[in-house]
Amino acid sequence: MNRRTLLLAATLPLPALAQAPTHAAWPDRPIRVVVPFAAGGPSDIVVRLLAPRMAATLGQPIVVDNRAGAGGVTGVDAVAKAAPDGYTIGIGSAGGLAISPRLDRGTPYDPLRDLAPLTLAVLVPEPLVVPAAAPFRTVADLVAAAKAQPGRLNYGSAGSGSMPHLAGELFRMAAGIDITHVSYRGGAPLALAILQNEVQLGFADLPILLPHIRSGALRALAVGTQQRLEWIPDVPTMAEVGLPGVDANNWHGFVAPARTPQPVLDRLHGALAGALNDPGIRRALHDQGAIPGGNTAAEFGAFLRAENEKWGGVIQRAGVRAD
């Protein structure tokens, strides 16, 4: 500072100096939200629902950038490597933020080190289902059959290392049964395989399964959420059937690059949480078969750590390897 600058500062009232925020101009250009999957998928639907409300809150357009690849890893990596200025954030799934980083192939980022949590977007329940023609009316029936004929029953997944695969492994270990994993390429082929009795059981995202449950083509035996679901209120929780450790749910959450300034993170969180708590948006997400989020950044950070620990433990104990 030269003498003129010092004299000018001395003439300003103290409140004016104290109230000059470092990031007052943010945002002054559009904000990019990276979606690590193709347009039309669950993450994309969530972001496009929230974008108009976020834009109104922040006063800048929200640009959706679909970066599909490697099961969500490519897009999350783009967020982790973006400038930490608040102009690039992303939405990640359980796969990209808690499962893939713990698989043998790893990821080019550490979700707990390279990303700043913002908020949980949605929780997507993963019911355990069987074909309607199956003789199993309850989880106890299924477990008894599996114990009577070890290795005879097959369970399907949406791919090795996917959430349905790890949910099946968690169920297998918790119930103490021997069932055989069969991998499919995605949730829709998995649902079809269960419908056609190619596999005798499986977990999958509720939005994929719900039409078949309601039609009577599939029978839901239990859900991994803490409470019963209003879409299928007669289906018990895993805790109710004696398997409280099988808390398997898919989810999507918002993150920013690590080292993004805290005032900017706070404004981003406010815009996201405000949108997620809008009654119309919550109803729209509910209609998709999802439980809306909107928790604090600290709560989502604790959730991320817990999910990494849980699924990392399942991967290690079950010897799961990526496709």
C-alpha positions in Angstrom: 0.0 0.0 0.0 1.2 3.6 -0.8 0.5 6.6 1.4 -2.5 7.7 -0.6 -4.1 4.3 -0.3 -3.6 4.3 3.5 -5.0 7.8 3.8 -8.1 6.8 1.7 -8.7 3.7 3.9 -8.4 5.8 7.0 -11.2 8.1 5.8 -13.7 5.2 5.3 -16.0 4.4 8.2 -15.2 1.3 10.0 -18.5 -0.5 9.3 -17.9 0.0 5.6 -14.5 -1.7 5.9 -15.9 -4.5 8.0 -18.8 -5.2 5.7 -16.7 -5.6 2.5 -17.1 -9.3 1.8 -14.3 -11.1 -0.1 -16.7 -13.0 -2.4 -19.4 -10.3 -2.8 -19.4 -10.5 -6.6 -20.0 -14.2 -6.8 -21.7 -15.4 -8.9 -21.2 -13.1 -11.9 -21.5 -15.8 -14.6 -23.3 -19.1 -15.3 -22.8 -22.0 -12.9 -22.1 -25.4 -14.5 -23.5 -28.6 -12.9 -21.8 -31.7 -14.1 -24.1 -34.8 -14.4 -21.9 -37.9 -14.7 -24.5 -39.8 -16.7 -26.4 -39.4 -19.9 -29.4 -37.1 -20.2 -32.6 -38.6 -19.0 -31.2 -40.6 -16.1 -32.0 -40.1 -12.4 -29.2 -37.6 -11.7 -30.1 -35.6 -14.8 -33.8 -35.5 -13.9 -32.9 -34.2 -10.4 -30.6 -31.4 -11.6 -33.0 -30.2 -14.3 -35.8 -30.1 -11.7 -33.7 -28.0 -9.4 -32.0 -25.7 -12.0 -34.8 -23.1 -12.5 -35.2 -22.5 -8.7 -31.4 -22.4 -8.2 -31.0 -19.9 -11.1 -33.6 -17.7 -9.5 -31.9 -17.8 -6.1 -28.3 -17.2 -7.4 -29.2 -14.8 -10.2 -27.3 -16.7 -12.8 -28.1 -19.5 -15.4 -27.5 -23.1 -14.4 -25.8 -25.0 -17.2 -26.2 -28.8 -17.1 -23.1 -30.6 -18.4 -23.6 -34.4 -19.0 -20.2 -36.2 -18.7 -21.1 -39.9 -18.9 -18.5 -42.6 -18.5 -17.0 -45.2 -16.2 -20.1 -45.6 -14.2 -20.1 -42.0 -13.1 -16.4 -41.7 -12.4 -15.6 -39.5 -15.4 -18.0 -36.8 -14.4 -17.1 -36.8 -10.8 -13.4 -36.6 -11.7 -14.2 -33.5 -13.8 -15.6 -31.8 -10.7 -12.7 -32.9 -8.5 -10.2 -31.3 -11.0 -12.3 -28.1 -11.7 -11.2 -24.7 -10.4 -12.4 -24.3 -6.8 -14.3 -21.1 -7.6 -17.9 -22.2 -7.3 -18.6 -22.1 -11.0 -18.4 -25.9 -11.4 -20.2 -28.3 -9.1 -21.6 -31.8 -9.7 -24.0 -34.5 -8.6 -22.6 -37.9 -7.9 -24.2 -41.2 -7.1 -23.3 -43.8 -4.5 -21.3 -45.6 -7.3 -19.1 -42.6 -8.0 -18.8 -41.3 -4.5 -18.6 -44.4 -2.3 -18.3 -47.6 -4.2 -16.0 -47.2 -7.2 -13.3 -45.4 -5.1 -13.2 -48.6 -2.9 -13.1 -51.2 -5.7 -9.8 -52.7 -7.0 -9.6 -50.4 -10.0 -10.0 -47.3 -7.8 -10.7 -43.8 -9.0 -8.4 -40.8 -10.0 -9.9 -38.8 -7.1 -10.5 -39.4 -3.4 -14.1 -38.4 -2.7 -13.3 -37.5 0.9 -10.2 -35.4 0.1 -10.8 -33.9 -3.3 -14.5 -32.9 -3.0 -16.5 -30.7 -0.7 -19.9 -32.0 0.3 -22.9 -29.8 -0.3 -26.1 -31.8 0.3 -27.8 -35.1 -0.3 -30.1 -34.7 -3.3 -32.2 -37.9 -3.1 -32.2 -41.3 -1.5 -33.4 -44.1 -3.8 -34.6 -47.2 -1.9 -33.5 -50.6 -3.1 -36.2 -53.2 -2.3 -35.5 -56.9 -2.3 -37.8 -58.5 -4.8 -38.7 -62.0 -6.2 -40.9 -63.1 -9.1 -44.6 -63.2 -8.2 -44.6 -66.9 -9.0 -41.9 -67.7 -6.5 -42.9 -69.7 -3.4 -41.3 -67.1 -1.1 -43.8 -64.9 0.7 -41.4 -63.5 3.3 -37.6 -63.0 3.8 -37.7 -65.9 6.3 -39.1 -68.2 3.5 -36.3 -67.1 1.2 -33.5 -67.5 3.7 -34.8 -71.0 4.7 -34.9 -72.1 1.0 -31.4 -70.8 0.5 -30.1 -72.6 3.6 -31.8 -75.8 2.5 -30.1 -75.7 -0.9 -26.9 -73.8 -0.7 -25.8 -72.2 -4.0 -29.1 -73.1 -5.8 -30.7 -69.6 -5.8 -29.3 -66.9 -8.0 -29.5 -63.2 -7.4 -29.1 -60.6 -10.1 -27.3 -57.3 -10.2 -26.9 -54.3 -12.5 -23.2 -55.2 -12.9 -20.3 -56.2 -10.8 -19.6 -53.6 -8.2 -23.0 -51.9 -8.7 -25.3 -51.0 -5.8 -27.6 -54.0 -6.4 -24.6 -56.3 -6.4 -23.3 -54.9 -3.0 -26.8 -54.9 -1.6 -27.0 -58.6 -2.5 -23.7 -59.3 -0.9 -24.6 -57.5 2.2 -27.9 -59.5 2.4 -26.0 -62.8 1.7 -23.5 -62.2 4.5 -26.1 -60.8 7.0 -28.4 -63.8 6.4 -25.6 -66.3 6.4 -26.7 -67.9 3.1 -25.0 -69.1 -0.1 -26.6 -67.5 -3.2 -25.0 -67.1 -6.6 -24.4 -63.7 -8.2 -25.4 -63.1 -11.9 -24.4 -59.8 -13.4 -26.5 -57.8 -16.0 -25.8 -54.6 -17.8 -28.0 -52.1 -16.0 -31.2 -51.9 -13.9 -33.7 -52.5 -16.7 -32.1 -55.8 -17.8 -31.9 -56.9 -14.2 -35.6 -56.2 -13.6 -36.4 -58.2 -16.7 -34.3 -61.1 -15.6 -36.2 -61.3 -12.2 -39.5 -61.0 -14.0 -38.6 -63.9 -16.2 -37.2 -66.0 -13.3 -33.7 -66.1 -14.8 -32.6 -65.2 -11.3 -34.7 -65.8 -8.2 -34.1 -62.6 -6.3 -32.5 -59.2 -6.5 -32.2 -55.6 -5.3 -32.8 -52.6 -7.7 -33.8 -49.0 -7.6 -37.5 -48.5 -6.5 -38.4 -46.4 -9.7 -37.4 -49.4 -11.9 -39.3 -52.0 -9.8 -42.4 -50.0 -8.6 -44.5 -50.6 -11.8 -43.9 -54.3 -11.6 -44.6 -54.5 -7.9 -47.9 -52.6 -8.3 -48.9 -54.8 -11.3 -48.3 -57.9 -9.2 -45.5 -59.2 -11.5 -42.9 -58.9 -8.7 -43.2 -59.4 -5.0 -41.2 -57.0 -2.7 -40.1 -58.8 0.5 -38.3 -56.0 2.4 -36.8 -52.6 2.1 -33.5 -51.4 3.4 -34.7 -48.0 4.6 -35.2 -47.1 8.3 -38.9 -46.8 7.9 -41.5 -48.4 5.6 -42.1 -46.7 2.3 -45.4 -45.0 1.5 -45.3 -46.3 -2.1 -45.3 -49.9 -0.7 -46.4 -49.6 2.9 -47.2 -53.3 3.5 -43.5 -54.2 2.8 -41.5 -54.5 6.0 -38.1 -53.1 6.6 -35.0 -55.3 6.9 -34.8 -54.4 10.6 -38.4 -55.7 11.0 -37.4 -59.1 9.5 -34.3 -59.4 11.7 -31.6 -58.0 9.4 -31.0 -54.4 10.6 -27.5 -54.3 9.0 -28.9 -54.6 5.5 -29.4 -50.8 5.0 -28.9 -50.7 1.3 -30.1 -47.6 -0.6 -28.9 -45.9 -3.7 -28.5 -42.1 -3.5 -27.3 -39.0 -5.4 -25.7 -35.9 -3.8 -24.1 -32.6 -4.7 -20.4 -31.9 -4.3 -18.0 -29.1 -5.2 -14.2 -29.1 -5.7 -12.3 -29.1 -2.5 -10.9 -25.7 -1.4 -13.9 -23.9 -2.8 -14.2 -20.8 -0.4 -16.6 -21.4 2.4 -18.8 -18.3 1.7 -19.3 -19.7 -1.8 -20.1 -23.2 -0.5 -22.6 -21.7 1.9 -24.4 -19.9 -1.0 -24.4 -23.0 -3.1 -25.8 -25.0 -0.3 -28.5 -22.4 0.3 -29.6 -22.5 -3.3 -29.6 -26.3 -3.4 -31.3 -26.9 -0.1 -33.9 -24.2 -0.9 -34.8 -25.9 -4.1 -34.9 -29.4 -2.5 -37.2 -28.1 0.2 -39.6 -26.5 -2.3 -42.9 -28.4 -1.9 -43.5 -28.7 -5.7 -40.0 -30.1 -6.3 -40.3 -32.5 -3.4 -43.5 -33.8 -4.8 -42.0 -34.2 -8.3 -39.1 -36.1 -6.8 -41.4 -38.3 -4.7 -43.4 -39.1 -7.9 -40.2 -40.4 -9.4 -39.8 -42.9 -6.5 -37.1 -41.0 -4.6 -36.9 -39.5 -1.1 -35.8 -35.8 -1.4 -32.7 -34.7 0.5 -31.6 -31.2 1.4 -29.6 -31.8 4.6 -26.7 -29.7 5.8 -23.2 -30.0 4.3 -21.9 -31.4 7.6 -24.6 -34.0 7.6 -23.9 -35.0 4.0 -20.2 -35.1 4.7 -20.7 -37.5 7.6 -23.0 -39.6 5.4 -20.3 -39.8 2.7 -17.7 -41.0 5.2 -20.1 -43.6 6.6 -21.1 -44.9 3.1 -17.4 -45.1 2.0 -16.6 -47.1 5.2 -19.7 -49.4 4.9 -19.3 -50.3 1.2 -15.6 -50.5 1.4 -16.0 -53.1 4.1 -18.6 -55.1 2.1 -16.2 -55.0 -1.0 -13.3 -56.3 1.1 -15.2 -59.0 3.0 -17.0 -60.3 -0.1 -14.0 -60.0 -2.4 -15.9 -57.9 -4.9 -14.1 -56.9 -8.1 -15.0 -54.4 -10.8 -16.2 -55.6 -14.2 
